[in-house]
Amino acid sequence: MPGGVAAVACTRASAEAAVAAALKLRCGCAPVASPLGPGGLTLLAGPGCAGSTLAVDAASGDAVVVDGKFVWQGEAVAASAAFLLERTRGAPVTETLAQLVAELRGVWAFALWEASQGRLWFGRDPLGQRSLLFGAPAGEACGAEEFCLCSVAPSLPTARDSAFPRWSWDEVTPFHLHCCARGTVAASGAQLWRRCDPTPLHPGEDPLGEHLATVFGCRTIAEHEQQPVLLPSEVAGLAALLEAAVRQHIDAAAAPPPVAGGIRHARFGVLFSGGVDSTVVAAMVDRCCPEGEPIELLNVAFTTGDPATAEDAPDRALGIRSYHDLCQVAPNRRWVFVKVDVTREQLSRALPRVVGLMHPSRTIMDACIAAAELFAAEGVGTADGAPYASEATLLLLGQGSDEQFAGYGRHRTSFARGGWAALQRELAKDFSRLWLRNLGRDDRVLSSLGKETFLPFLVR
């Protein structure tokens, strides 16, 4: 499954002390330490799962090391370092790496060590679906003796027992190639790390325009309105794209678990609020999932402790209605509607963990969303009135639909005030900051449970 960087810690600007550890967050294995070698380019972590030998979702065509071969959009060469060295030989490394990384497709995060120049290169996919954080001691603007690149911040910088006291953590911006280089020598004699200016990977690219061109055959909403109304065919086209994206992941997933006691456990779960986005995703999973396999619909409701209050929660009421709709559309499917009821006491106990995982996201809204996602992904609740614990390893989410299809109230306001042009500006703004406001936080929270996530609405 596609994964990413778990941790790259560099201390005292010494290559000998710099170690990368790639962790299969979604597969549950132990970290793999990878000291930074003395020569060439070393791929420390990438779109795969662990170590300097990485795995790949074969259907996606991502660029990773697979069984000793480096695959870059279908092109296999002997090894990643040799391939990159050959591509950068006699050419500026910065520009060449930027071009290579810009060719990557799928969901990824990577770190790459260039020993000859003492530089660590790193980046994440253009939409920012994989979390990647940069941490360094606060207040060291001119350089730091140490820094850390990781998927999840080790601990809150204000925690008394933190191993990283007074550190500052930031999301690494997508659509850039980043670099840290050994720099000047401090007064103490220690060599400092200097964070270089990021190199743009897709200058001038319009992600929303690309999406509209793919789905509707035009690049602006206003242009689309000038075309003949072909809503049924456009909806069918969008459905076909979503189904193809979901089918790719369903087909590549591991074989279904064995039947125990006559009950087959679900491989796939949908974080299910009952809204249009999660209901559409569930319907697409039904189209692609083999007959006889159950599909989990993971629905969270926060309660005061009285189970009756859970049924009155908006997401629970909407979820039940949409669940019944799915049962009518696909009556032969075994839909497992999992009621995850969270009491105030449970939420209070989980809050420190939630806040630590979502950091550096820090708003009340972030905490509410992250808590709901964490409890839904754990999937401990009831189904058909009996205790139930989810065993799904692939979770599907509807993130990204509102930012593309004008699902928020402010989109209606923008249209009322300025027409189609104003609406597209608002959508473009929402889409461009999706990585910062949603995707990194969601990845940190959900990957902590060792589960893979897939967002069909954001497949490019």
Number of C-alpha atoms within 10 A of each C-alpha: 22 25 29 30 34 29 26 23 15 22 18 17 25 17 18 13 12 20 17 28 22 29 24 24 24 20 17 13 12 12 16 15 17 18 16 23 15 14 13 15 23 23 25 29 31 32 28 29 26 27 23 22 20 26 21 20 19 16 10 17 16 24 29 31 26 17 11 15 17 23 22 20 14 12 10 17 16 12 19 24 19 15 18 20 17 11 15 16 11 8 12 10 15 15 14 15 19 19 15 15 21 17 14 19 18 18 25 28 26 24 25 20 27 21 16 10 12 18 22 23 22 24 28 28 24 25 24 26 27 29 30 30 24 20 21 22 19 13 11 11 10 12 22 24 21 19 27 22 24 26 26 26 26 16 19 23 22 12 12 11 10 13 12 20 16 16 21 20 23 16 21 24 22 23 22 22 24 22 20 21 19 21 18 16 14 13 7 6 8 14 20 22 27 21 19 13 11 18 16 16 20 16 9 7 10 13 17 22 16 16 18 16 14 15 17 19 14 17 18 18 17 15 12 16 11 8 9 7 10 9 10 8 11 14 13 12 15 15 16 14 18 20 20 16 21 25 19 15 21 18 13 13 15 12 9 14 12 10 9 8 6 7 10 14 19 20 22 24 28 26 23 31 26 24 14 15 19 22 23 18 24 27 15 20 22 23 14 17 19 13 11 10 18 20 22 26 30 28 27 29 23 21 20 13 14 10 14 10 13 22 18 14 15 12 19 22 16 17 24 19 13 20 21 14 14 18 13 11 12 14 11 10 18 16 21 20 22 26 26 25 25 23 16 12 12 14 17 12 10 14 16 12 14 23 22 20 27 26 25 20 21 12 11 10 10 18 20 14 15 25 22 19 22 21 22 29 30 17 25 20 22 17 19 10 9 8 11 16 13 23 18 21 20 22 21 23 22 23 19 20 18 17 20 18 10 18 15 11 8 13 21 13 14 19 17 12 11 12 14 18 15 17 22 22 16 18 22 18 13 19 20 17 15 18 23 20 14 19 19 26 26 23 22 24 23 24 24 16 16 16 19 20 23 19 19 24 20 18 17 15
